[in-house]
């Protein structure tokens, strides 16, 4: 169980740091955005950085859910962590869609 918790914590850490790459090095992160938003080929560094900031919210939600799942694995007698993680995972696709809409408006 310790390995599973470590993997979940590590995944949460990596998922949370991924958009920070866009804040630090926007020119190389633009290639990642172009894969999802093909019309963003000529985006400026400021647009890429704003898009990265928007991506922090959905990534934070999924990271928190992973941490809560790891906490539930360490203490399975209480379901509070599992309930909160499940609720976050239900709202994640909605937040991701809203984030994609805002990113599309920033990049256009």
PyMOL commands that set and color helices and strands:
alter all, ss='L'
color gray80, all
select helices_A, chain A and resi 2-24+26-36+38-40+45-74+80-107
alter helices_A, ss='H'
color red, helices_A
deselect
rebuild
show_as cartoon
